[in-house]
Amino acid sequence: MPQSPRSHEDRDRLGFDETRDYLGAAVAALLPAPLVARGLSIAVDTDREVYAPDDPVSVRVVIRNRLPVPVAVTTSSRRLWGWEVDGALEATEEPRRDPGGSGTLSFRARERKTREWTWDGRVTRRDDRGLRSSPLDRGDHEIRAFVATGNERPEARTTFRIE
């Protein structure tokens, strides 16, 4: 059966997909995991530096592969990356179950992955009556974003103020 012109155009003369960087992937496979993790950079920022209590906060996280080859970073759980407010994972002290296993965060050469969301500015904390959601207290607070690799995880921090 003859090949359609479209499928023929997508392959080079040796039958490989032209959009894949086979040499880069082969080189990346030889890189040690700690070097690959150090090749990632992460940045976190908010839309403002000062908020009123209960104001929503726009958060932006950018994870970038600084290496000129595609990489795959193995994470220590299925969580690939995360964020915390004053040490509370995803702004809650609610216990989380770890389903076990590991994950993989893949990047093309020099690729950036961006995630933006609006957080409601509230933290769920545990007290003697259980879990309660409340606005942050006045003062300085920190948001930390991280790639969920083992010990030397790439991370970034930013601070904001509640007045």
DSSP file with accessible surface (Angstrom, degrees, kcal/mol):
  #  RESIDUE AA STRUCTURE BP1 BP2  ACC     N-H-->O    O-->H-N    N-H-->O    O-->H-N    TCO  KAPPA ALPHA  PHI   PSI    X-CA   Y-CA   Z-CA
    1    1 A M              0   0  227      0, 0.0     2,-0.0     0, 0.0     0, 0.0   0.000 360.0 360.0 360.0 129.6    0.0    0.0    0.0
    2    2 A P        -     0   0  123      0, 0.0     2,-0.2     0, 0.0     0, 0.0  -0.356 360.0-113.4 -69.6 147.2    1.5    3.4   -1.0
    3    3 A Q        -     0   0  131      1,-0.1     0, 0.0     2,-0.0     0, 0.0  -0.507  30.9-110.9 -76.5 146.5    2.4    5.9    1.8
    4    4 A S     >  -     0   0   64     -2,-0.2     4,-1.7     1,-0.1     5,-0.2  -0.441  25.9-117.2 -72.0 151.3    0.5    9.1    2.0
    5    5 A P  H  > S+     0   0   96      0, 0.0     4,-2.0     0, 0.0     5,-0.2   0.877 112.6  58.0 -58.1 -34.1    2.5   12.2    1.1
    6    6 A R  H  > S+     0   0  161      1,-0.2     4,-1.3     2,-0.2    -3,-0.0   0.944 106.0  46.0 -64.0 -47.9    2.0   13.6    4.6
    7    7 A S  H  4 S+     0   0   38      1,-0.2     4,-0.3     2,-0.2    -1,-0.2   0.868 112.0  52.6 -66.4 -32.7    3.5   10.6    6.4
    8    8 A H  H >< S+     0   0  124     -4,-1.7     3,-1.1     1,-0.2    -1,-0.2   0.899 106.9  52.7 -67.8 -37.6    6.5   10.6    4.0
    9    9 A E  H 3< S+     0   0  123     -4,-2.0    -1,-0.2     1,-0.2    -2,-0.2   0.790 102.2  60.2 -68.5 -27.6    7.1   14.3    4.7
   10   10 A D  T 3< S+     0   0   65     -4,-1.3     8,-1.3    -5,-0.2     2,-0.4   0.578 101.2  63.1 -78.1  -8.5    7.2   13.7    8.4
   11   11 A R  B <  S-A   17   0A 126     -3,-1.1     6,-0.2    -4,-0.3     2,-0.1  -0.895  76.6-131.4-120.4 146.8   10.2   11.4    8.1
   12   12 A D    >   -     0   0   58      4,-2.5     3,-2.0    -2,-0.4    -2,-0.0  -0.222  47.1 -82.4 -83.1-175.0   13.7   11.9    6.9
   13   13 A R  T 3  S+     0   0  229      1,-0.3    -1,-0.1     2,-0.1    -2,-0.0   0.715 130.2  52.2 -67.0 -17.9   15.4    9.6    4.4
   14   14 A L  T 3  S-     0   0  112      2,-0.1    -1,-0.3     0, 0.0    -3,-0.0   0.414 119.8-105.8 -96.0   1.0   16.4    7.1    7.1
   15   15 A G  S <  S+     0   0   36     -3,-2.0     2,-0.3     1,-0.3    -2,-0.1   0.554  75.4 134.2  91.0   6.0   12.8    6.8    8.4
   16   16 A F        -     0   0  100      1,-0.1    -4,-2.5     2,-0.0     2,-0.4  -0.653  66.4-103.3 -89.4 149.6   13.3    8.9   11.6
   17   17 A D  B >   -A   11   0A  65     -2,-0.3     3,-1.2    -6,-0.2    -6,-0.2  -0.545  28.4-144.9 -67.7 123.8   10.9   11.5   12.8
   18   18 A E  T 3  S+     0   0  126     -8,-1.3    -1,-0.2    -2,-0.4    -7,-0.1   0.699  92.2  62.8 -70.2 -17.7   12.7   14.8   11.9
   19   19 A T  T 3  S+     0   0  125     -9,-0.3     2,-0.4     2,-0.1    -1,-0.2   0.637  86.2  87.6 -83.9 -11.3   11.3   16.7   15.0
   20   20 A R  S <  S-     0   0  142     -3,-1.2     2,-1.2     1,-0.0     3,-0.2  -0.725  71.9-141.0 -91.8 136.5   13.1   14.4   17.5
   21   21 A D     >  +     0   0   80     -2,-0.4     4,-2.3     1,-0.2     5,-0.2  -0.732  26.6 173.1 -94.3  87.4   16.7   15.2   18.5
   22   22 A Y  H  > S+     0   0   98     -2,-1.2     4,-2.1     2,-0.2    -1,-0.2   0.903  76.9  49.2 -67.4 -38.7   18.1   11.7   18.6
   23   23 A L  H  > S+     0   0  131      2,-0.2     4,-2.5     1,-0.2     5,-0.2   0.942 112.3  48.3 -66.4 -45.8   21.7   12.8   19.3
   24   24 A G  H  > S+     0   0    5      1,-0.2     4,-2.7     2,-0.2    -2,-0.2   0.906 111.3  50.4 -60.6 -42.1   20.6   15.2   22.1
   25   25 A A  H  X S+     0   0   25     -4,-2.3     4,-1.8     2,-0.2    -1,-0.2   0.899 110.4  50.1 -64.4 -38.1   18.5   12.4   23.7
   26   26 A A  H  X S+     0   0   55     -4,-2.1     4,-0.7     2,-0.2    -2,-0.2   0.921 112.6  46.2 -67.0 -41.7   21.5   10.0   23.5
   27   27 A V  H >X S+     0   0   62     -4,-2.5     3,-1.3     1,-0.2     4,-0.5   0.932 110.7  53.2 -65.2 -44.3   23.8   12.6   25.1
   28   28 A A  H >< S+     0   0   15     -4,-2.7     3,-1.3     1,-0.3    -1,-0.2   0.858 100.7  61.2 -60.6 -34.4   21.2   13.4   27.8
   29   29 A A  H 3< S+     0   0   83     -4,-1.8    -1,-0.3     1,-0.3    -2,-0.2   0.758 101.7  54.0 -65.2 -21.9   20.9    9.7   28.7
   30   30 A L  H << S+     0   0  146     -3,-1.3    -1,-0.3    -4,-0.7    -2,-0.2   0.595  85.8 102.5 -87.5 -10.8   24.6    9.7   29.6
   31   31 A L  S << S-     0   0   47     -3,-1.3     2,-0.1    -4,-0.5    -3,-0.0  -0.524  78.4-115.0 -77.0 136.3   24.3   12.6   32.1
   32   32 A P    >>  -     0   0   78      0, 0.0     4,-2.1     0, 0.0     3,-0.6  -0.401  24.8-116.5 -68.8 147.0   24.3   11.7   35.8
   33   33 A A  H 3> S+     0   0   78      1,-0.2     4,-2.7     2,-0.2     5,-0.2   0.864 112.6  54.8 -54.4 -42.4   21.0   12.5   37.6
   34   34 A P  H 3> S+     0   0   75      0, 0.0     4,-2.2     0, 0.0    -1,-0.2   0.906 109.0  48.8 -62.1 -35.8   22.6   15.1   40.0
   35   35 A L  H <> S+     0   0   66     -3,-0.6     4,-1.2     2,-0.2    -2,-0.2   0.917 110.4  50.6 -67.9 -40.9   23.9   17.1   37.0
   36   36 A V  H >< S+     0   0   10     -4,-2.1     3,-0.6     1,-0.2     4,-0.4   0.943 110.5  49.4 -61.5 -44.7   20.5   16.9   35.3
   37   37 A A  H >< S+     0   0   14     -4,-2.7     3,-1.4     1,-0.3    -1,-0.2   0.910 110.0  50.9 -62.9 -38.8   18.8   18.2   38.5
   38   38 A R  H 3< S+     0   0  131     -4,-2.2    -1,-0.3     1,-0.3    -2,-0.2   0.727  99.8  66.4 -70.7 -18.9   21.3   21.1   38.7
   39   39 A G  T << S+     0   0    5     -4,-1.2    27,-3.0    -3,-0.6     2,-0.3   0.574  87.9  85.9 -76.8  -8.4   20.6   21.9   35.1
   40   40 A L  E <   -B   65   0B   6     -3,-1.4     2,-0.3    -4,-0.4    25,-0.2  -0.730  60.1-166.9 -91.9 141.9   17.1   22.9   36.1
   41   41 A S  E     -B   64   0B  35     23,-2.6    23,-3.0    -2,-0.3     2,-0.4  -0.928   2.9-164.0-120.9 153.5   16.3   26.4   37.3
   42   42 A I  E     -B   63   0B  20     -2,-0.3     2,-0.3   113,-0.3    21,-0.2  -0.991   5.5-173.9-137.4 143.3   13.1   27.5   39.0
   43   43 A A  E     -B   62   0B  51     19,-2.1    19,-2.4    -2,-0.4     2,-0.4  -0.991   1.2-171.5-135.4 144.8   11.6   30.9   39.7
   44   44 A V  E     +B   61   0B  13     -2,-0.3     2,-0.3    17,-0.2    17,-0.2  -0.997  13.1 161.5-135.4 138.4    8.5   31.9   41.7
   45   45 A D  E     -B   60   0B  71     15,-2.0    15,-2.5    -2,-0.4     2,-0.3  -0.979  25.6-136.9-150.7 163.9    6.8   35.3   41.9
   46   46 A T  E     -B   59   0B  23     -2,-0.3    13,-0.2    13,-0.2   113,-0.1  -0.767  29.3-114.6-116.0 164.9    3.6   36.9   42.8
   47   47 A D  S    S+     0   0   85     11,-1.4     2,-0.3    -2,-0.3    12,-0.1   0.717  97.6  17.1 -74.7 -20.3    1.7   39.7   41.1
   48   48 A R        -     0   0  106     10,-0.2    -2,-0.1     1,-0.1     3,-0.1  -0.938  61.0-138.2-142.3 168.0    2.2   42.1   44.0
   49   49 A E  S    S+     0   0  157     -2,-0.3   112,-2.7     1,-0.2     2,-0.4   0.673  90.3  46.4 -98.5 -21.3    4.4   42.5   47.0
   50   50 A V  E     +d  161   0C  62    110,-0.2     2,-0.3   112,-0.0   112,-0.2  -0.982  63.7 173.9-130.3 135.5    1.7   43.7   49.4
   51   51 A Y  E     -d  162   0C   4    110,-2.8   112,-2.6    -2,-0.4     3,-0.1  -0.940  29.0-121.5-133.6 156.6   -1.8   42.3   50.0
   52   52 A A    >   -     0   0   43     -2,-0.3     3,-2.1   110,-0.2   109,-0.0  -0.581  55.5 -76.2 -86.7 158.8   -4.7   42.9   52.3
   53   53 A P  T 3  S+     0   0   48      0, 0.0    -1,-0.1     0, 0.0    69,-0.1  -0.304 120.8  14.2 -56.0 137.9   -5.9   40.0   54.5
   54   54 A D  T 3  S+     0   0   81     67,-0.4    68,-0.1     1,-0.3     3,-0.0   0.483  90.3 143.1  74.3   4.0   -8.0   37.5   52.3
   55   55 A D    <   -     0   0   50     -3,-2.1    -1,-0.3    66,-0.2     2,-0.1  -0.522  56.8-111.6 -69.1 142.0   -6.8   39.1   49.0
   56   56 A P        -     0   0   72      0, 0.0     2,-0.5     0, 0.0    64,-0.2  -0.465  29.4-144.9 -70.7 148.7   -6.3   36.5   46.3
   57   57 A V  E     - C   0 119B   1     62,-3.1    62,-3.0    -2,-0.1     2,-0.5  -0.973   1.7-144.1-120.9 121.7   -2.6   36.1   45.2
   58   58 A S  E     - C   0 118B  44     -2,-0.5   -11,-1.4    60,-0.2     2,-0.4  -0.773  23.7-168.1 -84.8 124.6   -1.6   35.4   41.7
   59   59 A V  E     -BC  46 117B   3     58,-3.0    58,-2.1    -2,-0.5     2,-0.4  -0.915   9.7-168.9-118.2 141.6    1.4   33.0   41.7
   60   60 A R  E     -BC  45 116B  98    -15,-2.5   -15,-2.0    -2,-0.4     2,-0.4  -0.996   1.5-173.0-132.9 128.2    3.7   32.1   38.7
   61   61 A V  E     -BC  44 115B   2     54,-2.7    54,-2.6    -2,-0.4     2,-0.5  -0.981   1.7-171.1-120.3 132.2    6.2   29.3   38.7
   62   62 A V  E     -BC  43 114B  21    -19,-2.4   -19,-2.1    -2,-0.4     2,-0.5  -0.991   1.7-170.8-124.3 122.6    8.7   28.8   35.8
   63   63 A I  E     -BC  42 113B   8     50,-2.8    50,-3.2    -2,-0.5     2,-0.4  -0.965  14.0-171.0-111.6 129.6   10.9   25.7   35.7
   64   64 A R  E     -BC  41 112B  65    -23,-3.0   -23,-2.6    -2,-0.5     2,-0.8  -0.967  26.2-139.0-129.4 136.9   13.5   25.8   33.0
   65   65 A N  E     -B   40   0B   0     46,-2.7   -25,-0.2    -2,-0.4   -28,-0.1  -0.841  18.3-173.5 -86.3 111.7   16.0   23.2   31.5
   66   66 A R        +     0   0  110    -27,-3.0    -1,-0.1    -2,-0.8   -26,-0.1   0.576  54.2  99.1 -82.8  -8.7   19.2   25.2   31.2
   67   67 A L  S    S-     0   0   34    -28,-0.3    43,-1.8     2,-0.2    44,-0.2  -0.493  77.1-130.6 -82.6 150.6   20.9   22.4   29.4
   68   68 A P  S    S+     0   0   80      0, 0.0    41,-0.2     0, 0.0    -1,-0.1   0.269  89.0  65.5 -82.7  13.5   21.2   22.3   25.5
   69   69 A V  S    S-     0   0   19     39,-0.1    41,-0.4   -42,-0.1    -2,-0.2  -0.938  94.9 -96.1-129.9 154.9   19.9   18.7   25.5
   70   70 A P        -     0   0   30      0, 0.0     2,-0.3     0, 0.0    38,-0.2  -0.428  46.9-170.6 -67.9 145.8   16.6   17.2   26.4
   71   71 A V  E     -H  107   0D   7     36,-1.9    36,-3.0    37,-0.1     2,-0.4  -0.952  22.3-152.5-137.2 158.0   16.4   15.8   30.0
   72   72 A A  E     -H  106   0D  56     -2,-0.3     2,-0.5    34,-0.2    34,-0.2  -0.991  15.2-156.6-130.3 121.9   14.1   13.7   32.1
   73   73 A V  E     -H  105   0D   7     32,-3.0    32,-2.8    -2,-0.4     2,-0.4  -0.875  10.7-140.4-102.4 126.6   14.3   14.3   35.9
   74   74 A T  E     -H  104   0D  93     -2,-0.5    76,-0.3    30,-0.2     2,-0.3  -0.732  17.3-151.1 -86.3 131.0   13.2   11.5   38.2
   75   75 A T  E     -H  103   0D   3     28,-2.6    28,-0.9    -2,-0.4    74,-0.3  -0.687  20.7-122.5-100.9 157.9   11.2   12.6   41.2
   76   76 A S  S    S+     0   0   70     72,-2.2     2,-0.3    -2,-0.3    73,-0.1   0.536  93.7  11.7 -79.2  -6.3   11.1   10.9   44.5
   77   77 A S  S    S-     0   0   19      2,-0.5    26,-0.5    71,-0.4    -2,-0.2  -0.875  96.3 -84.2-148.9-174.6    7.3   10.5   44.4
   78   78 A R  S    S+     0   0  158     22,-0.4     2,-0.5    -2,-0.3    26,-0.1   0.680 102.0  97.3 -72.9 -16.1    4.5   11.0   41.9
   79   79 A R        -     0   0   67      1,-0.2    -2,-0.5    24,-0.1    24,-0.2  -0.640  55.6-173.0 -70.9 122.7    4.5   14.7   42.8
   80   80 A L        -     0   0   56     -2,-0.5    68,-2.0     1,-0.3     2,-0.3   0.842  65.8 -12.4 -87.0 -37.2    6.7   16.3   40.1
   81   81 A W  E     -E  147   0C  64     66,-0.3    -1,-0.3    67,-0.1     2,-0.3  -0.941  67.4-177.5-153.9 169.5    6.8   19.8   41.7
   82   82 A G  E     -E  146   0C   1     64,-2.2    64,-2.3    -2,-0.3     2,-0.3  -0.967  15.7-134.3-161.4 177.8    5.1   21.7   44.4
   83   83 A W  E     -E  145   0C  26     -2,-0.3     7,-3.0    62,-0.2     2,-0.3  -0.979  13.1-164.0-144.2 153.4    4.7   24.9   46.3
   84   84 A E  E     -EF 144  89C  38     60,-2.4    60,-2.2    -2,-0.3     2,-0.5  -0.973  13.8-147.7-136.1 150.8    4.4   25.9   50.0
   85   85 A V  E >  S-EF 143  88C   0      3,-2.0     3,-2.7    -2,-0.3    58,-0.2  -0.992  89.5 -23.0-117.6 117.8    3.3   29.0   51.9
   86   86 A D  T 3  S-     0   0   61     56,-2.7    -1,-0.1    -2,-0.5    57,-0.1   0.859 129.8 -49.5  48.3  39.7    5.2   29.4   55.2
   87   87 A G  T 3  S+     0   0   53     55,-0.3     2,-0.7     1,-0.2    -1,-0.3   0.380 110.0 123.5  86.3  -5.5    6.1   25.7   55.0
   88   88 A A  E X   -F   85   0C   7     -3,-2.7     3,-2.2     1,-0.0    -3,-2.0  -0.810  67.0-122.5 -93.2 114.1    2.5   24.5   54.5
   89   89 A L  E >  S-F   84   0C  41     -2,-0.7     3,-1.4     1,-0.3    -5,-0.3  -0.356  92.3  -9.4 -58.3 124.6    2.4   22.4   51.3
   90   90 A E  T 3  S-     0   0   67     -7,-3.0    -1,-0.3     1,-0.3    -6,-0.2   0.815 127.5 -65.7  50.0  36.6   -0.2   23.9   48.9
   91   91 A A  T <  S+     0   0    5     -3,-2.2    33,-2.3     1,-0.2     2,-0.3   0.791 113.3 101.4  62.5  32.7   -1.2   26.3   51.8
   92   92 A T  B <   -i  124   0E  15     -3,-1.4    -3,-0.3    31,-0.2    33,-0.2  -1.000  58.4-157.3-146.0 145.5   -2.6   23.5   54.0
   93   93 A E        +     0   0   84     31,-2.4    32,-0.1    -2,-0.3     3,-0.1   0.246  56.3 130.1 -96.7   8.3   -1.5   21.5   57.0
   94   94 A E        -     0   0  103     30,-0.2    -2,-0.1    -5,-0.2    -5,-0.1  -0.428  69.5-105.5 -62.8 132.0   -4.0   18.7   56.0
   95   95 A P        -     0   0   95      0, 0.0     2,-0.4     0, 0.0    -1,-0.1  -0.314  35.9-150.5 -61.0 142.9   -2.1   15.4   56.0
   96   96 A R        -     0   0  118     -3,-0.1     2,-0.4     2,-0.0     0, 0.0  -0.933   8.0-131.3-116.4 140.8   -1.4   14.0   52.6
   97   97 A R        -     0   0  244     -2,-0.4     3,-0.0     2,-0.0     0, 0.0  -0.747  14.6-141.9 -87.6 135.2   -1.1   10.4   51.6
   98   98 A D        -     0   0  112     -2,-0.4     3,-0.1     1,-0.1    -2,-0.0  -0.873   6.4-160.4 -96.2 112.0    2.0    9.5   49.6
   99   99 A P        -     0   0   84      0, 0.0    -1,-0.1     0, 0.0     2,-0.0   0.538  36.6-133.2 -71.5  -1.7    0.9    7.0   47.0
  100  100 A G        +     0   0   28      1,-0.1   -22,-0.4   -24,-0.0     2,-0.1  -0.247  61.0  89.6  80.3-174.1    4.5    5.9   46.5
  101  101 A G        -     0   0   54    -24,-0.1     2,-0.3    -3,-0.1    -1,-0.1  -0.287  69.6 -95.3  80.5-167.9    6.3    5.4   43.3
  102  102 A S        -     0   0   74    -25,-0.2     2,-0.3   -24,-0.1   -24,-0.2  -0.878  26.6-145.2-141.7 171.8    8.2    8.0   41.4
  103  103 A G  E     -H   75   0D  12    -28,-0.9   -28,-2.6   -26,-0.5     2,-0.4  -0.830   8.5-131.5-134.4 174.5    7.6   10.4   38.6
  104  104 A T  E     -H   74   0D  76     -2,-0.3     2,-0.6   -30,-0.2   -30,-0.2  -0.996   6.6-162.5-135.3 128.7    9.4   11.9   35.6
  105  105 A L  E     -H   73   0D  14    -32,-2.8   -32,-3.0    -2,-0.4     2,-0.3  -0.954  20.6-163.0-109.6 111.9    9.5   15.5   34.6
  106  106 A S  E     -H   72   0D  67     -2,-0.6     2,-0.4   -34,-0.2   -34,-0.2  -0.795   9.8-177.1-104.9 143.1   10.7   15.8   31.0
  107  107 A F  E     -H   71   0D   6    -36,-3.0   -36,-1.9    -2,-0.3     3,-0.1  -0.990  22.3-131.9-133.9 143.1   12.0   18.8   29.2
  108  108 A R    >   -     0   0  172     -2,-0.4     3,-2.0   -38,-0.2   -43,-0.2  -0.358  62.9 -60.4 -75.9 170.2   13.1   19.5   25.6
  109  109 A A  T 3  S-     0   0   42      1,-0.3    -1,-0.2   -41,-0.2   -43,-0.1  -0.336 123.2  -9.1 -56.3 126.1   16.5   21.3   25.3
  110  110 A R  T 3  S+     0   0  131    -43,-1.8    -1,-0.3   -41,-0.4   -44,-0.1   0.652  97.1 161.8  58.5  21.2   16.2   24.7   27.0
  111  111 A E    <   -     0   0   31     -3,-2.0   -46,-2.7   -44,-0.2     2,-0.4  -0.385  28.0-150.3 -72.9 147.9   12.5   24.3   27.5
  112  112 A R  E     -C   64   0B 157    -48,-0.2     2,-0.5    -2,-0.1   -48,-0.2  -0.963   3.5-160.4-115.8 136.6   10.5   26.3   30.1
  113  113 A K  E     -C   63   0B  72    -50,-3.2   -50,-2.8    -2,-0.4     2,-0.4  -0.979  12.8-167.3-115.7 126.8    7.4   25.1   31.8
  114  114 A T  E     -C   62   0B  73     -2,-0.5     2,-0.4   -52,-0.2   -52,-0.2  -0.933   9.9-175.9-119.3 136.6    5.2   27.7   33.3
  115  115 A R  E     -C   61   0B 129    -54,-2.6   -54,-2.7    -2,-0.4     2,-0.4  -0.997   6.1-179.6-131.2 125.2    2.3   27.3   35.7
  116  116 A E  E     +C   60   0B 123     -2,-0.4     2,-0.3   -56,-0.2   -56,-0.2  -0.977  11.1 152.3-124.4 140.9    0.1   30.2   36.9
  117  117 A W  E     -C   59   0B  37    -58,-2.1   -58,-3.0    -2,-0.4     2,-0.6  -0.973  40.7-114.9-156.5 166.4   -2.8   30.2   39.3
  118  118 A T  E     -C   58   0B  94     -2,-0.3     2,-0.4   -60,-0.2   -60,-0.2  -0.954  25.6-158.2-111.3 120.6   -4.6   32.3   41.7
  119  119 A W  E     -C   57   0B  16    -62,-3.0   -62,-3.1    -2,-0.6   -28,-0.0  -0.779  21.7-128.1 -95.7 141.5   -4.5   31.2   45.3
  120  120 A D        -     0   0   87     -2,-0.4     3,-0.1   -64,-0.2    -1,-0.1   0.518  38.5-117.3 -73.6  -1.3   -7.2   32.5   47.6
  121  121 A G  S    S+     0   0    5      1,-0.3    15,-1.2   -64,-0.2   -67,-0.4   0.622  76.9 117.1  78.9  11.0   -4.8   33.8   50.2
  122  122 A R  E     - J   0 135E  68     13,-0.2     2,-0.4   -68,-0.1    -1,-0.3  -0.830  50.8-151.4-113.6 151.6   -6.0   31.5   52.9
  123  123 A V  E     - J   0 134E   1     11,-2.9    11,-2.1    -2,-0.3     2,-0.7  -0.970  13.1-136.4-122.0 135.8   -4.2   28.7   54.8
  124  124 A T  E     -iJ  92 133E  36    -33,-2.3   -31,-2.4    -2,-0.4     2,-0.3  -0.847  32.5-179.1 -92.2 117.1   -5.8   25.6   56.2
  125  125 A R  E     - J   0 132E  81      7,-2.8     7,-2.7    -2,-0.7     2,-0.4  -0.862  25.8-122.2-119.1 154.1   -4.3   25.0   59.7
  126  126 A R  E     + J   0 131E 130     -2,-0.3     2,-0.2     5,-0.2     5,-0.2  -0.782  39.2 157.2 -94.8 131.1   -4.9   22.3   62.3
  127  127 A D  E >   - J   0 130E  60      3,-2.7     3,-2.0    -2,-0.4     0, 0.0  -0.741  61.5 -73.0-134.6-168.9   -6.1   23.3   65.7
  128  128 A D  T 3  S+     0   0  153      1,-0.3     3,-0.1    -2,-0.2    -2,-0.0   0.690 131.6  50.8 -66.4 -14.9   -7.9   21.6   68.6
  129  129 A R  T 3  S-     0   0  174      1,-0.4     2,-0.3     3,-0.0    -1,-0.3   0.313 119.2-105.4-100.9   6.1  -11.2   21.8   66.6
  130  130 A G  E <  S-J  127   0E  23     -3,-2.0    -3,-2.7     2,-0.1     2,-0.4  -0.774  70.4  -8.2 110.4-151.5   -9.8   20.2   63.5
  131  131 A L  E     +J  126   0E  64     -2,-0.3     2,-0.4    -5,-0.2    -5,-0.2  -0.710  62.9 178.7 -89.7 133.7   -8.8   21.9   60.2
  132  132 A R  E     -J  125   0E 114     -7,-2.7    -7,-2.8    -2,-0.4     2,-0.5  -0.999  22.6-138.0-137.4 137.2   -9.8   25.5   59.7
  133  133 A S  E     +J  124   0E  52     -2,-0.4    -9,-0.2    -9,-0.3   -41,-0.1  -0.788  34.9 159.2 -93.2 130.8   -9.2   27.8   56.8
  134  134 A S  E     -J  123   0E  47    -11,-2.1   -11,-2.9    -2,-0.5     3,-0.1  -0.986  42.2 -96.3-148.1 155.9   -8.2   31.4   57.7
  135  135 A P  E     -J  122   0E  42      0, 0.0   -13,-0.2     0, 0.0   -14,-0.1  -0.329  52.9 -92.6 -67.7 156.9   -6.4   34.3   56.1
  136  136 A L        -     0   0    8    -15,-1.2   -82,-0.1     1,-0.1     3,-0.1  -0.355  44.3-105.9 -65.8 150.7   -2.7   34.8   56.7
  137  137 A D        -     0   0  129      1,-0.1    25,-0.2    -3,-0.1    -1,-0.1  -0.332  46.3 -84.5 -70.4 159.9   -1.7   37.0   59.7
  138  138 A R  S    S+     0   0  171     23,-0.1     2,-0.3    -2,-0.0    25,-0.2  -0.325  91.1  55.7 -62.9 146.2   -0.3   40.4   59.0
  139  139 A G  E    S- G   0 162C  16     23,-2.5    23,-2.8    -3,-0.1     2,-0.3  -0.787  93.8 -27.9 126.7-168.3    3.4   40.5   58.3
  140  140 A D  E     - G   0 161C 113     -2,-0.3     2,-0.3    21,-0.2    21,-0.2  -0.643  54.7-178.7 -87.9 142.2    5.9   38.9   55.9
  141  141 A H  E     - G   0 160C  18     19,-2.8    19,-2.1    -2,-0.3     2,-0.4  -0.926  15.1-136.8-137.2 160.2    5.2   35.5   54.4
  142  142 A E  E     - G   0 159C  62     -2,-0.3   -56,-2.7    17,-0.2     2,-0.5  -0.959   5.5-161.1-126.1 136.5    7.1   33.2   52.0
  143  143 A I  E     -EG  85 158C   0     15,-2.8    15,-2.2    -2,-0.4     2,-0.4  -0.967  15.1-169.3-109.4 130.2    6.1   31.1   49.0
  144  144 A R  E     -EG  84 157C  25    -60,-2.2   -60,-2.4    -2,-0.5     2,-0.4  -0.974   3.9-167.7-120.4 133.2    8.5   28.4   48.0
  145  145 A A  E     +EG  83 156C   0     11,-2.6    11,-2.3    -2,-0.4     2,-0.3  -0.921  14.7 174.5-116.3 147.5    8.3   26.4   44.8
  146  146 A F  E     -EG  82 155C   5    -64,-2.3   -64,-2.2    -2,-0.4     2,-0.5  -0.986  36.8-121.4-150.6 156.1   10.4   23.2   44.2
  147  147 A V  E     -E   81   0C   0      7,-2.4     2,-2.0    -2,-0.3   -66,-0.3  -0.887  39.6-124.5 -94.3 130.7   11.0   20.3   41.8
  148  148 A A        +     0   0    2    -68,-2.0   -72,-2.2    -2,-0.5   -71,-0.4  -0.164  60.7 136.3 -81.7  49.8   10.3   17.2   43.9
  149  149 A T        -     0   0   10     -2,-2.0     4,-0.2   -74,-0.3   -74,-0.1  -0.289  62.1 -92.0 -79.6 178.6   13.7   15.5   43.4
  150  150 A G  S    S-     0   0   42    -76,-0.3     3,-0.4     2,-0.1    -1,-0.1   0.830  85.1 -22.3 -63.6-113.6   15.3   13.8   46.3
  151  151 A N  S    S+     0   0  166      1,-0.2     2,-1.4    -3,-0.1    -2,-0.0   0.939 132.0  45.7 -73.6 -53.8   17.8   15.7   48.5
  152  152 A E  S    S+     0   0  143      2,-0.0    -1,-0.2     3,-0.0    -2,-0.1  -0.535  78.7 175.6 -94.1  70.6   19.1   18.5   46.4
  153  153 A R        -     0   0   76     -2,-1.4     2,-0.1    -3,-0.4    -5,-0.1  -0.589  34.5-117.1 -82.3 133.5   15.9   19.7   45.0
  154  154 A P        +     0   0   19      0, 0.0    -7,-2.4     0, 0.0     2,-0.3  -0.466  49.3 165.7 -62.7 134.5   15.9   22.8   42.8
  155  155 A E  E     - G   0 146C  74     -9,-0.2     2,-0.3    -2,-0.1  -113,-0.3  -0.972  25.8-162.1-149.5 162.9   13.8   25.5   44.6
  156  156 A A  E     - G   0 145C  18    -11,-2.3   -11,-2.6    -2,-0.3     2,-0.3  -0.976   9.2-158.1-144.4 154.8   13.0   29.2   44.6
  157  157 A R  E     - G   0 144C 127     -2,-0.3     2,-0.3   -13,-0.2   -13,-0.2  -0.965   8.9-180.0-134.7 150.5   11.4   31.5   47.2
  158  158 A T  E     - G   0 143C  35    -15,-2.2   -15,-2.8    -2,-0.3     2,-0.3  -0.976  15.7-143.2-144.3 152.9    9.7   34.8   47.1
  159  159 A T  E     + G   0 142C  88     -2,-0.3     2,-0.3   -17,-0.2   -17,-0.2  -0.846  16.0 177.5-116.6 155.0    8.2   36.9   50.0
  160  160 A F  E     - G   0 141C   4    -19,-2.1   -19,-2.8    -2,-0.3     2,-0.4  -0.932  21.1-125.5-146.0 167.5    5.1   39.1   50.2
  161  161 A R  E     -dG  50 140C  93   -112,-2.7  -110,-2.8    -2,-0.3     2,-0.5  -0.946   2.8-150.3-124.4 139.9    3.5   41.1   52.9
  162  162 A I  E      dG  51 139C   8    -23,-2.8   -23,-2.5    -2,-0.4  -110,-0.2  -0.933 360.0 360.0-104.4 123.3    0.0   41.2   54.4
  163  163 A E              0   0  114   -112,-2.6    -2,-0.0    -2,-0.5  -113,-0.0  -0.869 360.0 360.0-119.4 360.0   -0.9   44.6   55.7
